[in-house]
C-alpha cells in the first residue's frame, strides 16, 4: 500500500508542475495581449512584456523540472 501512495505522489508532482506551467503561460499570454492592445501607458506595456517573458521562463522551468522528475522515477523502477 505504501508503494501505491508513493507512486501517486510522483504523478501528483508531475501534474502540478505541468499545471503550474500552463498557468504561467496563460498569464503571460494575457499580459502580451494587454500590451498589444495598448492597455495602459508605454512604460506599463514595457513592464507587461517583461513580466510576460519572466512568466514564460518560469513555465519553461516548471516543464523542465517536471520532465526531469518524471525521468528520474522511471530510472528508479528499472
N, CA, C and O atoms as CSV, one atom per row, in Angstrom:
chain,resi,resn,atom,element,x,y,z
A,1,UNK,N,N,0.820,-1.188,0.000
A,1,UNK,CA,C,0.000,0.000,0.000
A,1,UNK,C,C,0.866,1.253,0.000
A,1,UNK,O,O,0.514,2.265,-0.607
A,2,UNK,N,N,1.985,1.174,0.679
A,2,UNK,CA,C,2.853,2.346,0.759
A,2,UNK,C,C,3.448,2.683,-0.613
A,2,UNK,O,O,3.593,3.859,-0.948
A,3,UNK,N,N,3.788,1.678,-1.398
A,3,UNK,CA,C,4.355,1.947,-2.717
A,3,UNK,C,C,3.316,2.571,-3.643
A,3,UNK,O,O,3.666,3.372,-4.510
A,4,UNK,N,N,2.045,2.218,-3.472
A,4,UNK,CA,C,0.998,2.812,-4.286
A,4,UNK,C,C,0.848,4.298,-3.974
A,4,UNK,O,O,0.680,5.108,-4.885
A,5,UNK,N,N,0.908,4.656,-2.713
A,5,UNK,CA,C,0.855,6.065,-2.325
A,5,UNK,C,C,2.083,6.808,-2.794
A,5,UNK,O,O,1.999,7.981,-3.160
A,6,UNK,N,N,3.217,6.147,-2.788
A,6,UNK,CA,C,4.453,6.761,-3.273
A,6,UNK,C,C,4.363,7.005,-4.774
A,6,UNK,O,O,4.833,8.034,-5.261
A,7,UNK,N,N,3.770,6.079,-5.510
A,7,UNK,CA,C,3.606,6.256,-6.954
A,7,UNK,C,C,2.646,7.398,-7.250
A,7,UNK,O,O,2.836,8.137,-8.215
A,8,UNK,N,N,1.619,7.545,-6.425
A,8,UNK,CA,C,0.685,8.659,-6.617
A,8,UNK,C,C,1.367,9.999,-6.399
A,8,UNK,O,O,1.078,10.964,-7.106
A,9,UNK,N,N,2.263,10.067,-5.433
A,9,UNK,CA,C,2.948,11.342,-5.181
A,9,UNK,C,C,3.843,11.714,-6.361
A,9,UNK,O,O,4.009,12.898,-6.655
A,10,UNK,N,N,4.421,10.725,-7.040
A,10,UNK,CA,C,5.204,11.024,-8.245
A,10,UNK,C,C,4.330,11.684,-9.296
A,10,UNK,O,O,4.713,12.694,-9.886
A,11,UNK,N,N,3.152,11.109,-9.530
A,11,UNK,CA,C,2.263,11.658,-10.549
A,11,UNK,C,C,1.686,13.004,-10.121
A,11,UNK,O,O,1.431,13.865,-10.963
A,12,UNK,N,N,1.481,13.188,-8.822
A,12,UNK,CA,C,0.958,14.464,-8.330
A,12,UNK,C,C,1.961,15.586,-8.565
A,12,UNK,O,O,1.583,16.677,-8.993
A,13,UNK,N,N,3.224,15.328,-8.290
A,13,UNK,CA,C,4.265,16.335,-8.515
A,13,UNK,C,C,4.379,16.655,-9.995
A,13,UNK,O,O,4.506,17.821,-10.369
A,14,UNK,N,N,4.335,15.644,-10.832
A,14,UNK,CA,C,4.407,15.848,-12.275
A,14,UNK,C,C,3.213,16.655,-12.777
A,14,UNK,O,O,3.381,17.583,-13.568
A,15,UNK,N,N,2.022,16.311,-12.328
A,15,UNK,CA,C,0.812,17.017,-12.740
A,15,UNK,C,C,0.831,18.465,-12.279
A,15,UNK,O,O,0.510,19.367,-13.053
A,16,UNK,N,N,1.198,18.691,-11.046
A,16,UNK,CA,C,1.254,20.061,-10.525
A,16,UNK,C,C,2.294,20.895,-11.265
A,16,UNK,O,O,2.097,22.093,-11.468
A,17,UNK,N,N,3.375,20.285,-11.659
A,17,UNK,CA,C,4.397,21.003,-12.418
A,17,UNK,C,C,3.851,21.475,-13.758
A,17,UNK,O,O,4.059,22.625,-14.145
A,18,UNK,N,N,3.156,20.598,-14.464
A,18,UNK,CA,C,2.607,20.978,-15.770
A,18,UNK,C,C,1.419,21.933,-15.645
A,18,UNK,O,O,1.245,22.808,-16.494
A,19,UNK,N,N,0.614,21.783,-14.618
A,19,UNK,CA,C,-0.500,22.715,-14.398
A,19,UNK,C,C,0.045,24.101,-14.058
A,19,UNK,O,O,-0.473,25.109,-14.540
A,20,UNK,N,N,1.082,24.153,-13.235
A,20,UNK,CA,C,1.713,25.437,-12.925
A,20,UNK,C,C,2.300,26.090,-14.162
A,20,UNK,O,O,2.191,27.303,-14.340
A,21,UNK,N,N,2.917,25.296,-15.012
A,21,UNK,CA,C,3.470,25.831,-16.259
A,21,UNK,C,C,2.368,26.370,-17.156
A,21,UNK,O,O,2.530,27.420,-17.778
A,22,UNK,N,N,1.252,25.663,-17.226
A,22,UNK,CA,C,0.129,26.139,-18.040
A,22,UNK,C,C,-0.427,27.451,-17.489
A,22,UNK,O,O,-0.812,28.333,-18.256
A,23,UNK,N,N,-0.470,27.582,-16.177
A,23,UNK,CA,C,-0.952,28.828,-15.571
A,23,UNK,C,C,-0.013,29.985,-15.898
A,23,UNK,O,O,-0.472,31.082,-16.214
A,24,UNK,N,N,1.294,29.752,-15.825
A,24,UNK,CA,C,2.251,30.803,-16.164
A,24,UNK,C,C,2.127,31.213,-17.629
A,24,UNK,O,O,2.206,32.400,-17.946
A,25,UNK,N,N,1.934,30.247,-18.521
A,25,UNK,CA,C,1.771,30.563,-19.942
A,25,UNK,C,C,0.491,31.359,-20.159
A,25,UNK,O,O,0.481,32.310,-20.941
A,26,UNK,N,N,-0.583,30.985,-19.479
A,26,UNK,CA,C,-1.845,31.715,-19.608
A,26,UNK,C,C,-1.675,33.173,-19.185
A,26,UNK,O,O,-2.094,34.080,-19.904
A,27,UNK,N,N,-1.063,33.400,-18.024
A,27,UNK,CA,C,-0.874,34.776,-17.559
A,27,UNK,C,C,0.070,35.551,-18.472
A,27,UNK,O,O,-0.112,36.753,-18.669
A,28,UNK,N,N,1.064,34.888,-19.024
A,28,UNK,CA,C,1.967,35.556,-19.964
A,28,UNK,C,C,1.207,35.978,-21.219
A,28,UNK,O,O,1.402,37.083,-21.724
A,29,UNK,N,N,0.348,35.101,-21.720
A,29,UNK,CA,C,-0.444,35.444,-22.909
A,29,UNK,C,C,-1.402,36.600,-22.625
A,29,UNK,O,O,-1.594,37.469,-23.474
A,30,UNK,N,N,-1.997,36.612,-21.445
A,30,UNK,CA,C,-2.885,37.715,-21.079
A,30,UNK,C,C,-2.120,39.024,-21.047
A,30,UNK,O,O,-2.607,40.040,-21.543
A,31,UNK,N,N,-0.936,39.010,-20.474
A,31,UNK,CA,C,-0.133,40.236,-20.415
A,31,UNK,C,C,0.304,40.696,-21.800
A,31,UNK,O,O,0.330,41.896,-22.075
A,32,UNK,N,N,0.644,39.762,-22.664
A,32,UNK,CA,C,1.054,40.130,-24.027
A,32,UNK,C,C,-0.125,40.702,-24.807
A,32,UNK,O,O,0.037,41.671,-25.550
A,33,UNK,N,N,-1.305,40.116,-24.646
A,33,UNK,CA,C,-2.494,40.639,-25.330
A,33,UNK,C,C,-2.825,42.040,-24.820
A,33,UNK,O,O,-3.179,42.921,-25.603
A,34,UNK,N,N,-2.710,42.243,-23.514
A,34,UNK,CA,C,-2.961,43.575,-22.967
A,34,UNK,C,C,-1.975,44.590,-23.523
A,34,UNK,O,O,-2.365,45.710,-23.852
A,35,UNK,N,N,-0.724,44.226,-23.632
A,35,UNK,CA,C,0.278,45.141,-24.182
A,35,UNK,C,C,0.044,45.379,-25.667
A,35,UNK,O,O,0.263,46.489,-26.152
A,36,UNK,N,N,-0.395,44.363,-26.397
A,36,UNK,CA,C,-0.625,44.504,-27.831
A,36,UNK,C,C,-1.778,45.459,-28.126
A,36,UNK,O,O,-1.751,46.188,-29.118
A,37,UNK,N,N,-2.785,45.450,-27.264
A,37,UNK,CA,C,-3.924,46.337,-27.477
A,37,UNK,C,C,-3.745,47.697,-26.809
A,37,UNK,O,O,-4.682,48.495,-26.770
A,38,UNK,N,N,-2.548,47.966,-26.283
A,38,UNK,CA,C,-2.247,49.277,-25.723
A,38,UNK,C,C,-2.957,49.580,-24.423
A,38,UNK,O,O,-3.326,50.728,-24.174
A,39,UNK,N,N,-3.152,48.592,-23.602
A,39,UNK,CA,C,-3.810,48.771,-22.316
A,39,UNK,C,C,-2.831,49.432,-21.352
A,39,UNK,O,O,-1.976,48.758,-20.779
A,40,UNK,N,N,-2.950,50.733,-21.172
A,40,UNK,CA,C,-2.066,51.451,-20.260
A,40,UNK,C,C,-1.049,52.286,-21.010
A,40,UNK,O,O,-1.147,52.481,-22.221
A,41,UNK,N,N,-0.066,52.776,-20.263
A,41,UNK,CA,C,0.959,53.649,-20.839
A,41,UNK,C,C,2.062,52.821,-21.501
A,41,UNK,O,O,2.071,51.592,-21.433
A,42,UNK,N,N,2.987,53.532,-22.138
A,42,UNK,CA,C,4.108,52.832,-22.786
A,42,UNK,C,C,4.986,52.139,-21.747
A,42,UNK,O,O,5.423,51.007,-21.953
A,43,UNK,N,N,5.239,52.809,-20.651
A,43,UNK,CA,C,6.050,52.205,-19.590
A,43,UNK,C,C,5.348,50.978,-19.014
A,43,UNK,O,O,5.991,49.969,-18.724
A,44,UNK,N,N,4.046,51.064,-18.851
A,44,UNK,CA,C,3.289,49.920,-18.343
A,44,UNK,C,C,3.313,48.747,-19.296
A,44,UNK,O,O,3.382,47.593,-18.874
A,45,UNK,N,N,3.257,49.046,-20.589
A,45,UNK,CA,C,3.305,47.969,-21.580
A,45,UNK,C,C,4.673,47.306,-21.613
A,45,UNK,O,O,4.773,46.094,-21.801
A,46,UNK,N,N,5.729,48.097,-21.430
A,46,UNK,CA,C,7.073,47.510,-21.372
A,46,UNK,C,C,7.183,46.592,-20.170
A,46,UNK,O,O,7.761,45.510,-20.266
A,47,UNK,N,N,6.638,47.010,-19.047
A,47,UNK,CA,C,6.662,46.167,-17.848
A,47,UNK,C,C,5.811,44.907,-18.041
A,47,UNK,O,O,6.175,43.834,-17.560
A,48,UNK,N,N,4.692,45.035,-18.735
A,48,UNK,CA,C,3.849,43.857,-19.005
A,48,UNK,C,C,4.592,42.843,-19.869
A,48,UNK,O,O,4.542,41.643,-19.599
A,49,UNK,N,N,5.271,43.310,-20.890
A,49,UNK,CA,C,6.017,42.405,-21.763
A,49,UNK,C,C,7.173,41.761,-21.000
A,49,UNK,O,O,7.437,40.569,-21.156
A,50,UNK,N,N,7.859,42.550,-20.176
A,50,UNK,CA,C,8.965,41.996,-19.384
A,50,UNK,C,C,8.454,40.931,-18.413
A,50,UNK,O,O,9.077,39.881,-18.255
A,51,UNK,N,N,7.326,41.203,-17.767
A,51,UNK,CA,C,6.753,40.217,-16.854
A,51,UNK,C,C,6.276,38.978,-17.609
A,51,UNK,O,O,6.370,37.864,-17.093
A,52,UNK,N,N,5.769,39.163,-18.816
A,52,UNK,CA,C,5.347,38.024,-19.634
A,52,UNK,C,C,6.544,37.144,-19.989
A,52,UNK,O,O,6.440,35.917,-19.981
A,53,UNK,N,N,7.669,37.763,-20.297
A,53,UNK,CA,C,8.880,36.989,-20.607
A,53,UNK,C,C,9.328,36.201,-19.378
A,53,UNK,O,O,9.711,35.037,-19.493
A,54,UNK,N,N,9.283,36.827,-18.209
A,54,UNK,CA,C,9.645,36.124,-16.968
A,54,UNK,C,C,8.690,34.954,-16.740
A,54,UNK,O,O,9.123,33.863,-16.369
A,55,UNK,N,N,7.394,35.176,-16.960
A,55,UNK,CA,C,6.425,34.096,-16.786
A,55,UNK,C,C,6.678,32.950,-17.761
A,55,UNK,O,O,6.529,31.786,-17.390
A,56,UNK,N,N,7.055,33.255,-18.988
A,56,UNK,CA,C,7.349,32.197,-19.957
A,56,UNK,C,C,8.573,31.386,-19.535
A,56,UNK,O,O,8.601,30.167,-19.705
A,57,UNK,N,N,9.583,32.062,-18.985
A,57,UNK,CA,C,10.749,31.331,-18.494
A,57,UNK,C,C,10.397,30.480,-17.277
A,57,UNK,O,O,10.929,29.382,-17.114
A,58,UNK,N,N,9.506,30.978,-16.425
A,58,UNK,CA,C,9.076,30.170,-15.282
A,58,UNK,C,C,8.310,28.932,-15.756
A,58,UNK,O,O,8.459,27.849,-15.189
A,59,UNK,N,N,7.500,29.095,-16.786
A,59,UNK,CA,C,6.775,27.951,-17.341
A,59,UNK,C,C,7.753,26.929,-17.919
A,59,UNK,O,O,7.596,25.726,-17.710
A,60,UNK,N,N,8.743,27.402,-18.631
A,60,UNK,CA,C,9.758,26.508,-19.187
A,60,UNK,C,C,10.515,25.790,-18.068
A,60,UNK,O,O,10.824,24.604,-18.186
A,61,UNK,N,N,10.808,26.502,-16.996
A,61,UNK,CA,C,11.486,25.907,-15.844
A,61,UNK,C,C,10.631,24.807,-15.223
A,61,UNK,O,O,11.142,23.733,-14.902
A,62,UNK,N,N,9.340,25.063,-15.051
A,62,UNK,CA,C,8.468,24.050,-14.460
A,62,UNK,C,C,8.321,22.828,-15.356
A,62,UNK,O,O,8.275,21.702,-14.860
A,63,UNK,N,N,8.248,23.030,-16.652
A,63,UNK,CA,C,8.181,21.888,-17.572
A,63,UNK,C,C,9.472,21.075,-17.496
A,63,UNK,O,O,9.432,19.844,-17.498
A,64,UNK,N,N,10.603,21.753,-17.429
A,64,UNK,CA,C,11.880,21.046,-17.325
A,64,UNK,C,C,11.971,20.259,-16.024
A,64,UNK,O,O,12.412,19.110,-16.018
A,65,UNK,N,N,11.554,20.877,-14.924
A,65,UNK,CA,C,11.586,20.179,-13.633
A,65,UNK,C,C,10.657,18.968,-13.664
A,65,UNK,O,O,11.035,17.889,-13.209
A,66,UNK,N,N,9.457,19.134,-14.192
A,66,UNK,CA,C,8.519,18.008,-14.276
A,66,UNK,C,C,9.042,16.886,-15.144
A,66,UNK,O,O,8.896,15.711,-14.805
A,67,UNK,N,N,9.654,17.242,-16.269
A,67,UNK,CA,C,10.185,16.226,-17.176
A,67,UNK,C,C,11.362,15.488,-16.545
A,67,UNK,O,O,11.444,14.262,-16.623
A,68,UNK,N,N,12.268,16.229,-15.923
A,68,UNK,CA,C,13.405,15.574,-15.264
A,68,UNK,C,C,12.954,14.711,-14.097
A,68,UNK,O,O,13.507,13.637,-13.864
A,69,UNK,N,N,11.958,15.173,-13.370
A,69,UNK,CA,C,11.445,14.380,-12.263
A,69,UNK,C,C,10.811,13.092,-12.780
A,69,UNK,O,O,10.982,12.028,-12.185
A,70,UNK,N,N,10.087,13.190,-13.876
A,70,UNK,CA,C,9.469,12.002,-14.484
A,70,UNK,C,C,10.538,11.015,-14.942
A,70,UNK,O,O,10.406,9.806,-14.754
A,71,UNK,N,N,11.591,11.544,-15.540
A,71,UNK,CA,C,12.681,10.680,-15.980
A,71,UNK,C,C,13.368,10.019,-14.787
A,71,UNK,O,O,13.811,8.875,-14.891
A,72,UNK,N,N,13.463,10.713,-13.668
A,72,UNK,CA,C,14.145,10.153,-12.504
A,72,UNK,C,C,13.344,9.018,-11.887
A,72,UNK,O,O,13.938,8.045,-11.424
A,73,UNK,N,N,12.005,9.105,-11.863
A,73,UNK,CA,C,11.305,7.981,-11.271
A,73,UNK,C,C,11.084,6.852,-12.247
A,73,UNK,O,O,10.636,5.780,-11.840
A,74,UNK,N,N,11.381,7.047,-13.527
A,74,UNK,CA,C,11.452,5.922,-14.452
A,74,UNK,C,C,12.728,5.131,-14.211
A,74,UNK,O,O,12.723,3.904,-14.319
A,75,UNK,N,N,13.811,5.809,-13.889
A,75,UNK,CA,C,15.090,5.138,-13.645
A,75,UNK,C,C,15.063,4.349,-12.350
A,75,UNK,O,O,15.738,3.326,-12.239
A,76,UNK,N,N,14.282,4.811,-11.352
A,76,UNK,CA,C,14.191,4.096,-10.082
A,76,UNK,C,C,13.558,2.723,-10.253
A,76,UNK,O,O,13.930,1.780,-9.555
A,77,UNK,N,N,12.607,2.600,-11.174
A,77,UNK,CA,C,11.890,1.340,-11.350
A,77,UNK,C,C,12.716,0.308,-12.101
A,77,UNK,O,O,12.499,-0.892,-11.929
A,78,UNK,N,N,13.657,0.744,-12.928
A,78,UNK,CA,C,14.440,-0.213,-13.710
A,78,UNK,C,C,15.696,-0.650,-13.009
A,78,UNK,O,O,16.456,-1.455,-13.548
